[in-house]
Amino acid sequence: MGLFFNVFAAVFSSFGAFLFGYDSGIIASVITMDKYLERFGDRDDLTGAVVSTFTGGCFFGSALGAWTNDKIGRRRSIQVGTILALWGCSMQAGAPNVACLLVGRIIGGFAIGLLSMTVPLYNTEIAPYRIRGFLVGLTQQMLGIGFIVANWVGYGCQFMDTDTSWRLPLALQLVPAVVLLVGIQFLPESPRWLLEMNRDEEARRVVMLISDPQNEAETAEAEEQFDSMSATIKAESIVRTRNITDLWTTPAMTKRTLVAVGVQTFGQFTGINVINYFGPQMYRSLGIVGSQELLVQGIYGAVGPITNLFFILFILDRVGRKKPLMFGSFANICTFSILAAIVATNPPVPDGVDAASWPVNQTAQRAGIAMIFLTSVCFSLSFGPVSWVLASEVFPTATRSIGTAVATCANWAFNTLLSQVSPIAMNNITYKFYIVFVVLNFVDLIIITLTFPETKGKTLEDMNRVFGDAIDAHRVLEEHGKDSTLHDSEKHEIEMV
C-alpha cells in the first residue's frame, strides 16, 4: 500500500480538522445573519461568548485527550471525539435559546479539542519520517477546506428569510462527524501506541502495512525502523513514568515542552483566528457592509488552503520547520503594521450613520483587504501546518500524548482569550488592537530565531538526539532483562540528561 495508504489515512483522520475548520468559518457567518441576531440579539459580549465557549470547551477536550490517548489509544479517542461532536452540533442546530446554544458550543468544542490534539498525533505516529511534514500538514489542509465550505455555505444561507438561515449551516457540522466516525473503523491503530501496550505483532503488521510490500528495499527499511522503534519505546517506557511532571524533569524535556507549547501559542499570536472568527467585522471596519462582508470572507477562505497545499507538497519537508516560522512571524509584523495604519487613517462607519453616505477610500479599502488576505497566505506558509507538525513530533513516545495535549491546550487557551476580547477590542480601540499583533509577532520572531531547533528529516526516535536527552536502548533493555532486536550498528546512542 505504501504512500497511497499513508495519504488516505492522513486525509481520512483529518476530517476532525475539517470539522474544526468548518465550525470556525461558519460561526463567523452565523453571528452576522439577520435571523440569528433577531433571535439572540446583537451584543458584543454574547458574540464573544458564542465563540469563546466553543474554544473553552476545546481547551478541556485537549486536556482529556492526554488521558484517552494513553488509555484507549488514538483510534478510539477519535471515535469518542466524533460522538461528542454529534451531540454538541445537534444542540447548536436545534437551540431554542441562548443557554442551549452555549451548552452545545461547549460540548462541540470539547469534541474538537480532543480531535485537534489526537489527529496530528495519530498522523505523526503512522507517517514515514521523509514525508511526515506533508502528511501531518494535511491537518491544516483539511481545516482550510472546512473553512472554505463553511464560508460559502454561510454566504448562501444568509439569503434565507427564516431561522433555517443559521440552523442549517450549524446542522451541516454533523456530516464530517459521521464520515469520521464511520471511516476511522477501517484505519489501523498507531504502531507506537501498540508497542507501548506490548502488542508487538500488531505493531509490526501496521508498520508493514504502511510500507510498499512490492519494494524490497522499502520493506527492509521498514523492518529496521520497526526494530529501532521497538527498542527505543521499550527503553523509554522503563526509564520514564506517565506523569505531567515528566515534561520538565530535565533541561532537554523542558525545551521540548517549551518548543511545542511555544509554536502552538505563537500560532494564535499571528492573529489568524481573529480574522477567521471576526472577518466580517474587520471588513466592516474597512467600509465593506451588507452581504459583501460574507462574500469577501468566502473568497478569503480559499486563499489559505491553496497556499497550504502548495507548501506541504513542495516546501515543508525540504526547507524544514524553523525557517518558515521565522518567515511567518516577520511577514505578520509587516501585514498588521500596514493594516493598523489603514484603519487608523480611514475610520470605520460610526454606529447610527448610513453606510452609503459615509465616504470610503477605495484604495485604502483594497489595501486593507489585501493585507488580511496576505496574512492568511503567510500563515499557510508557516504556522498553519508547521505548528501541528512540530508540536507532535518533538516528544518521545512515552510523553507524546500528554505533551501534545499540553501544547494544544495552550493553543486553545489563547484562542479562547482572543475570541472573547476581539469583538470588544475592535469596536473600542480599533486600529490599536492590530498593533498588539505587531508586538506579539516581533517577540515570536526573536524567540524562534534564538531557541527553536530544526527537526526535518528526523525519525521520531531521532528527536532524542536533537534535544540531547536520549537513551542507549541496548543498555537499558539489558539492565532490565529485556531483549533488544537492534544490532550494534543500528542502536541509538543517546544518554539521559
C-alpha positions in Angstrom: 0.0 0.0 0.0 2.8 2.4 0.9 2.3 6.1 0.1 -1.3 5.7 -1.1 -2.3 4.2 2.3 -0.4 6.9 4.2 -2.1 9.7 2.4 -5.5 8.0 2.6 -5.2 7.5 6.4 -4.0 11.1 6.9 -6.8 12.6 4.9 -9.5 10.5 6.4 -8.4 11.0 10.0 -8.1 14.7 9.3 -11.9 15.0 8.9 -11.6 16.1 12.5 -9.7 19.1 11.4 -12.3 19.7 8.6 -14.9 19.8 11.3 -12.8 22.4 13.2 -12.3 24.5 10.1 -16.0 24.3 9.2 -17.0 25.5 12.7 -14.5 28.3 12.7 -15.8 29.5 9.3 -19.5 29.0 9.8 -19.7 30.8 13.2 -18.1 33.9 11.6 -21.1 33.9 9.1 -23.8 32.8 11.5 -23.2 35.6 14.1 -23.8 38.2 11.4 -27.1 36.7 10.0 -30.3 38.8 10.5 -32.4 35.9 11.7 -29.8 34.8 14.2 -29.5 38.4 15.5 -33.3 38.7 15.8 -33.4 35.6 18.0 -30.3 36.0 20.2 -29.6 39.8 20.0 -26.6 41.8 18.7 -24.3 42.2 21.7 -20.5 42.1 21.6 -20.4 40.2 24.9 -22.7 37.5 23.6 -20.9 37.3 20.3 -17.6 36.8 22.2 -19.3 34.2 24.4 -20.6 32.1 21.5 -17.1 31.9 20.1 -15.2 31.6 23.3 -17.4 28.9 24.9 -16.5 26.7 22.0 -12.8 27.4 22.3 -13.0 27.0 26.1 -14.5 23.5 25.5 -11.7 22.8 23.1 -9.2 23.5 25.9 -10.7 20.9 28.2 -11.2 18.4 25.3 -7.5 18.7 24.6 -6.7 18.1 28.3 -8.9 14.9 28.3 -7.0 13.7 25.2 -3.8 13.3 27.2 -5.6 10.5 29.2 -7.7 8.9 26.5 -4.8 8.6 24.0 -2.7 6.8 26.6 -5.5 4.6 27.9 -7.6 3.6 24.9 -5.4 4.6 22.0 -5.5 7.1 19.2 -8.3 5.5 17.1 -10.8 5.2 20.0 -10.0 8.7 21.1 -11.0 9.9 17.7 -14.2 7.9 18.0 -15.1 9.5 21.3 -14.4 12.9 19.8 -16.8 12.3 16.9 -19.6 11.1 19.2 -19.3 14.2 21.3 -19.3 16.3 18.2 -22.6 14.8 17.0 -24.1 15.6 20.4 -22.9 19.2 20.6 -23.6 20.1 16.9 -27.1 18.8 17.2 -27.7 21.0 20.3 -26.4 24.1 18.4 -28.6 23.5 15.3 -31.7 23.0 17.3 -31.1 25.6 20.0 -34.3 27.3 21.1 -32.5 29.8 23.4 -29.1 31.2 24.3 -28.4 28.6 27.1 -28.9 25.6 24.8 -26.8 27.2 22.1 -23.9 27.9 24.5 -24.1 24.4 26.0 -24.0 22.9 22.5 -21.0 25.1 21.8 -19.2 23.9 24.9 -19.8 20.2 24.0 -18.9 20.7 20.4 -15.7 22.5 21.5 -14.9 19.6 23.8 -15.1 17.3 20.9 -12.9 19.5 18.6 -10.3 19.9 21.4 -10.0 16.1 21.7 -9.8 15.7 17.9 -7.4 18.6 17.4 -4.7 17.0 19.6 -5.4 13.4 18.6 -5.5 13.7 14.8 -2.0 15.3 14.4 -0.6 12.9 17.0 -2.1 9.9 15.1 -0.8 11.2 11.7 2.7 11.8 13.2 3.0 8.3 14.5 2.0 6.5 11.3 3.8 8.8 8.9 7.2 7.9 7.3 9.8 10.4 8.5 10.6 11.6 5.0 7.1 12.9 4.3 5.9 13.5 7.9 5.6 17.2 7.3 3.3 16.7 4.3 1.1 14.1 6.0 0.7 16.0 9.3 0.3 19.2 7.3 -2.8 17.7 5.8 -4.4 18.5 9.1 -4.2 22.2 8.3 -5.2 21.5 4.7 -8.5 19.8 5.8 -9.0 22.5 8.3 -8.7 25.1 5.4 -11.1 23.1 3.2 -13.6 23.0 6.0 -13.2 26.8 6.3 -13.9 27.2 2.5 -17.0 25.1 2.6 -18.3 27.0 5.7 -17.8 30.4 4.2 -19.7 29.6 1.0 -22.5 27.8 2.9 -22.8 30.9 5.1 -22.8 33.2 2.1 -25.7 31.2 0.5 -27.7 30.7 3.6 -27.8 34.4 4.6 -30.4 34.9 1.8 -32.9 32.6 3.6 -35.6 34.5 5.4 -36.2 32.0 8.2 -34.3 30.5 11.1 -33.1 27.9 8.7 -30.5 30.5 7.5 -28.5 29.8 10.7 -29.8 26.4 11.8 -28.9 24.6 8.5 -25.2 25.7 8.5 -24.8 24.6 12.1 -26.5 21.3 11.3 -24.1 20.6 8.5 -21.4 20.1 11.1 -22.9 16.6 11.6 -21.8 15.4 8.1 -18.0 15.3 8.6 -18.5 13.9 12.1 -20.5 11.0 10.8 -17.9 10.4 8.0 -15.1 10.3 10.5 -17.0 8.1 12.9 -17.6 5.5 10.2 -14.2 5.8 8.4 -11.9 5.6 11.4 -13.1 2.0 11.9 -11.1 1.0 8.9 -7.8 2.6 9.8 -5.1 0.9 11.9 -4.0 1.9 15.4 -0.8 3.8 15.9 2.1 1.2 15.9 3.9 3.2 18.6 1.0 3.0 20.9 0.6 -0.7 20.2 4.3 -1.2 21.2 3.7 0.7 24.5 0.8 -1.7 25.1 3.1 -4.7 24.4 1.1 -5.6 21.3 4.3 -6.0 19.2 2.9 -8.3 16.5 0.0 -5.9 15.8 2.5 -3.0 15.6 4.7 -4.9 13.2 1.8 -5.6 10.9 0.8 -1.9 10.9 4.4 -0.8 10.0 4.4 -3.3 7.2 1.0 -2.1 6.1 2.2 1.5 5.6 5.3 0.4 3.6 5.3 -0.8 0.0 5.4 -4.7 0.0 6.5 -4.7 -3.7 9.6 -2.7 -2.9 12.2 -5.0 -1.2 14.4 -2.0 -0.1 11.4 -0.2 1.5 10.3 -3.4 3.2 13.8 -4.0 4.6 13.9 -0.3 5.8 10.5 -0.7 7.5 11.8 -3.8 9.3 14.9 -1.9 10.5 12.7 1.1 11.6 10.4 -1.2 13.5 13.3 -2.8 15.4 14.7 0.7 16.2 11.2 2.0 17.2 10.6 -1.1 19.3 13.8 -0.9 21.2 13.6 2.8 21.9 10.0 2.8 23.0 10.6 -0.2 25.3 13.6 1.5 26.9 11.7 4.8 27.3 8.8 3.1 29.0 11.2 1.6 31.5 13.0 4.8 32.5 10.1 7.2 32.3 6.8 7.5 34.0 3.5 8.8 32.7 3.2 12.0 34.6 2.8 15.6 33.5 5.9 16.5 35.6 7.9 14.4 33.0 7.5 17.4 30.7 10.0 19.4 32.7 12.1 16.9 34.7 15.3 17.6 32.6 16.5 20.6 30.7 16.0 18.8 27.4 12.4 17.8 28.2 11.7 21.3 29.3 13.0 22.6 26.0 10.8 20.1 24.1 7.8 21.3 26.1 8.5 24.9 25.6 9.0 24.5 21.8 5.7 22.6 21.5 3.8 25.0 23.6 5.5 28.0 22.0 4.7 27.0 18.5 1.1 26.4 19.3 0.8 29.7 21.2 2.7 31.7 18.6 0.2 30.4 16.0 -2.5 32.2 17.9 -0.3 35.3 18.1 -0.4 35.5 14.3 -3.9 36.8 14.7 -5.3 34.4 12.1 -8.2 33.3 14.2 -9.3 36.9 14.8 -9.8 37.0 11.0 -11.4 33.6 10.9 -13.9 34.3 13.6 -14.5 38.0 13.1 -13.5 38.6 9.5 -16.9 40.3 8.6 -16.4 42.8 11.4 -12.9 43.5 10.2 -14.2 44.1 6.6 -16.9 46.4 8.1 -14.2 48.5 9.7 -12.8 49.0 6.1 -16.2 50.2 4.9 -17.4 46.9 3.4 -21.0 46.3 4.5 -24.0 44.1 3.9 -23.8 40.8 2.0 -20.3 41.9 0.7 -18.9 41.1 4.1 -19.6 37.4 3.7 -18.7 37.4 0.0 -15.2 38.7 0.8 -14.9 36.2 3.7 -15.8 33.4 1.3 -13.1 34.5 -1.1 -10.6 34.9 1.8 -11.3 31.3 2.9 -10.0 29.9 -0.4 -6.6 31.6 -0.2 -5.2 29.8 2.7 -5.9 26.2 1.7 -4.5 26.7 -1.8 -1.3 28.1 -0.4 -1.1 25.4 2.3 -1.4 22.6 -0.3 1.5 24.1 -2.3 3.6 24.5 0.8 3.1 21.0 2.3 3.6 19.3 -1.2 6.7 21.1 -2.3 8.4 23.0 0.5 7.8 21.9 4.1 9.8 18.6 4.0 12.6 20.4 2.1 13.2 23.6 4.0 12.2 22.3 7.4 10.3 23.9 10.3 12.3 26.8 11.7 12.8 29.0 8.6 9.0 29.0 7.7 8.2 30.0 11.3 10.7 32.9 11.1 9.3 34.0 7.8 5.7 33.9 9.1 6.4 36.0 12.2 8.3 38.6 10.1 5.5 38.7 7.5 2.8 39.2 10.1 4.7 42.1 11.6 4.5 43.8 8.2 0.9 43.0 7.4 -0.6 44.0 10.7 1.5 47.2 10.7 0.0 48.2 7.4 -3.5 47.1 8.4 -3.3 49.2 11.6 -2.1 52.2 9.6 -5.0 51.8 7.1 -7.7 51.6 9.8 -6.1 54.5 11.8 -6.3 56.8 8.8 -9.6 55.5 7.4 -12.0 55.2 10.4 -15.0 52.8 10.1 -18.6 53.8 9.7 -19.9 55.1 13.1 -23.0 53.4 14.6 -26.2 55.1 13.5 -24.7 56.5 10.3 -25.9 55.4 6.9 -23.0 53.4 5.4 -24.0 54.6 1.9 -23.4 58.3 2.9 -20.0 57.6 4.6 -17.0 58.4 2.4 -14.9 55.4 1.6 -11.3 55.5 0.4 -11.5 52.6 -2.0 -7.7 52.4 -2.4 -7.2 52.0 1.3 -10.1 49.5 1.4 -8.5 47.3 -1.2 -5.1 47.6 0.5 -6.7 46.5 3.8 -8.3 43.5 2.2 -5.0 42.6 0.6 -3.2 42.7 4.0 -5.9 40.4 5.5 -5.6 38.0 2.6 -1.8 38.2 2.7 -1.9 37.3 6.4 -3.7 34.1 5.5 -1.1 33.3 2.8 1.8 33.8 5.2 0.1 31.8 7.9 -0.4 28.9 5.5 3.3 29.1 4.6 4.4 28.9 8.2 2.5 28.4 11.4 -0.6 26.8 9.8 0.9 23.4 9.0 4.2 23.7 11.0 2.6 24.2 14.4 0.8 20.9 14.2 3.8 19.0 12.8 6.3 20.4 15.3 4.2 20.2 18.4 3.5 16.5 17.9 6.9 15.3 16.7 9.3 16.8 19.4 8.2 14.5 22.2 9.3 10.9 22.9 6.6 8.2 22.7 6.2 7.9 26.4 5.2 11.6 26.8 4.0 12.4 23.3 0.3 12.1 24.2 0.4 14.3 27.3 2.9 16.7 25.7 0.8 17.2 22.6 -2.2 17.7 24.9 -0.5 20.4 26.9 0.7 22.2 23.7 -2.8 22.0 22.2 -4.3 23.3 25.5 -2.1 26.3 25.2 -3.3 26.9 21.7 -7.0 26.8 22.8 -6.3 28.9 25.9 -5.1 31.8 23.9 -7.7 31.1 21.2 -10.4 31.5 23.9 -8.8 34.7 25.2 -8.6 36.3 21.8 -12.1 35.2 20.7 -13.6 36.8 23.9 -11.8 40.1 23.7 -11.5 40.6 19.9 -15.0 41.9 19.1 -14.9 44.3 22.0 -11.4 45.5 21.2 -12.1 46.1 17.5 -15.1 48.3 18.5 -13.3 50.2 21.3 -9.7 50.6 20.4 -10.0 49.9 16.6 -6.5 50.0 14.9 -4.6 49.8 18.2 -5.8 46.2 18.6 -3.8 45.3 15.4 -0.7 46.8 16.9 -0.9 44.2 19.6 -0.2 41.5 17.0 2.7 43.5 15.6 4.4 43.4 19.0 3.5 39.7 19.6 4.9 38.6 16.2 8.1 40.5 16.9 8.5 38.6 20.2 7.8 35.3 18.3 10.5 36.1 15.8 13.1 36.6 18.4 12.3 33.5 20.4 12.1 31.2 17.3 15.3 32.5 15.9 17.3 32.0 19.1 15.8 28.9 20.6 14.0 26.6 18.2 15.8 23.6 16.8 15.4 22.1 13.3 13.7 18.7 13.1 13.2 18.0 9.4 14.4 14.6 8.2 14.5 13.0 11.6 12.6 9.9 12.7 10.6 10.4 15.9 13.1 8.3 17.8 15.9 10.5 16.4 14.4 13.5 18.2 16.3 12.3 21.3 19.5 13.3 19.6 18.1 16.7 18.5 17.3 17.6 22.1 20.1 15.7 23.8 18.1 13.5 26.2 18.2 10.1 24.5 18.9 6.7 26.0 21.1 3.9 25.0 18.3 1.4 24.2 20.6 -1.6 24.4 22.0 -0.8 27.8 18.6 0.0 29.4 16.9 -3.2 28.0 19.8 -5.4 29.0 19.9 -3.9 32.6 16.2 -4.7 32.9 16.4 -8.2 31.5 14.8 -7.3 28.2 15.8 -8.4 24.7 16.7 -5.8 22.1 16.3 -6.6 18.5 18.7 -3.9 17.4 22.1 -4.7 16.0 25.1 -2.7 17.3 25.3 -0.7 14.1 21.6 0.3 14.4 21.3 1.3 18.0 20.7 4.9 19.2 23.5 6.4 21.2 21.6 8.7 23.5 22.2 9.2 27.2 19.6 10.5 29.6 20.4 14.0 30.8 
